[in-house]
Amino acid sequence: MAPDPDRLRDLGSRLDKLQAGQDARYKKPPPSGLGIAGRFATELVAALFVGGGLGWGIDWLLGRFLFKTFPVFMLVFVVLGAVAGILNVMRAAKDINAEIARARSNEEK
């Protein structure tokens, strides 16, 4: 026994209306300028601290157990952390631009 196509279409349209109402209620506002700046700063500073910490840890371990390295690894890892931080900021900017474009396209509908 096959379902009635008219009833299925009616059910589909009612579900679409309900989904549209749910989407409108839980719509996120686009990120503010201060929020974007905070995210970028956090991404960059965190990567610098992680890179510097890893380099300092390697220098400390090698200096304690093998030979004195001076801050060679710390300098190398701070530079690598800066590169990673810049890449993270670029990735975050791309995500934020896509989110803003999605919000604008939804507003136009």
C-alpha positions as CSV (number, residue, x, y, z in Angstrom):
1,M,0.0,0.0,0.0
2,A,1.7,3.2,-1.2
3,P,1.3,6.5,0.7
4,D,-0.8,9.3,-0.8
5,P,1.5,11.8,-2.7
6,D,-0.7,14.8,-1.7
7,R,-0.4,14.0,1.9
8,L,3.4,13.5,1.6
9,R,3.7,16.9,-0.1
10,D,1.6,18.5,2.6
11,L,3.7,16.9,5.3
12,G,6.9,18.1,3.5
13,S,5.6,21.7,3.3
14,R,4.7,21.7,6.9
15,L,8.1,20.3,7.9
16,D,9.8,23.0,5.7
17,K,7.8,25.8,7.5
18,L,8.7,24.3,10.9
19,Q,12.4,24.1,10.0
20,A,12.4,27.7,8.7
21,G,11.0,28.8,12.0
22,Q,13.6,26.9,14.0
23,D,16.4,28.3,11.8
24,A,15.2,31.9,12.4
25,R,15.0,31.4,16.2
26,Y,18.5,30.0,16.5
27,K,20.2,32.3,14.1
28,K,23.6,33.5,15.3
29,P,24.6,37.1,14.7
30,P,27.7,37.7,12.6
31,P,30.9,38.2,14.6
32,S,31.7,41.7,15.8
33,G,35.0,43.5,15.0
34,L,36.2,43.1,18.6
35,G,35.4,39.4,18.5
36,I,37.3,38.9,15.3
37,A,40.3,40.9,16.6
38,G,40.3,38.8,19.9
39,R,40.2,35.6,17.9
40,F,43.1,36.6,15.7
41,A,45.2,37.8,18.7
42,T,44.5,34.6,20.6
43,E,45.5,32.4,17.7
44,L,48.8,34.3,17.1
45,V,49.8,34.6,20.8
46,A,48.9,31.0,21.6
47,A,51.1,29.7,18.7
48,L,54.0,31.9,19.8
49,F,53.8,30.7,23.4
50,V,53.5,27.0,22.4
51,G,56.5,27.4,20.0
52,G,58.6,29.2,22.5
53,G,57.7,26.8,25.3
54,L,58.6,23.8,23.1
55,G,61.9,25.3,22.2
56,W,62.7,26.3,25.8
57,G,61.9,22.7,26.9
58,I,64.1,21.2,24.3
59,D,67.0,23.6,25.2
60,W,66.5,22.8,28.9
61,L,66.5,19.0,28.3
62,L,69.5,19.0,26.0
63,G,71.4,21.4,28.3
64,R,70.7,19.4,31.4
65,F,71.5,15.9,30.0
66,L,73.7,16.3,26.9
67,F,75.4,19.7,26.0
68,K,74.7,23.4,26.3
69,T,72.6,24.5,23.4
70,F,72.0,28.2,24.4
71,P,68.6,29.4,23.2
72,V,69.0,27.9,19.7
73,F,65.9,25.7,19.7
74,M,63.8,28.4,21.5
75,L,64.6,30.8,18.7
76,V,63.8,28.3,16.0
77,F,60.5,27.2,17.6
78,V,59.4,30.8,18.2
79,V,59.8,31.4,14.5
80,L,57.9,28.2,13.7
81,G,55.2,29.3,16.2
82,A,54.9,32.6,14.5
83,V,54.5,30.9,11.1
84,A,51.9,28.5,12.6
85,G,50.1,31.5,14.2
86,I,50.0,33.4,10.9
87,L,48.6,30.4,9.1
88,N,46.0,29.9,11.9
89,V,44.9,33.6,11.6
90,M,44.6,33.2,7.8
91,R,42.5,30.1,8.3
92,A,40.3,31.9,10.9
93,A,39.9,34.8,8.5
94,K,38.7,32.5,5.8
95,D,36.2,30.8,8.1
96,I,34.9,34.2,9.3
97,N,34.5,35.5,5.8
98,A,32.6,32.4,4.8
99,E,30.3,32.7,7.9
100,I,29.6,36.4,7.1
101,A,28.9,35.5,3.4
102,R,26.5,32.8,4.5
103,A,24.7,35.2,6.9
104,R,24.3,37.8,4.2
105,S,23.0,35.2,1.7
106,N,20.5,34.0,4.3
107,E,19.3,37.6,4.9
108,E,18.7,38.1,1.2
109,K,16.3,35.2,1.0
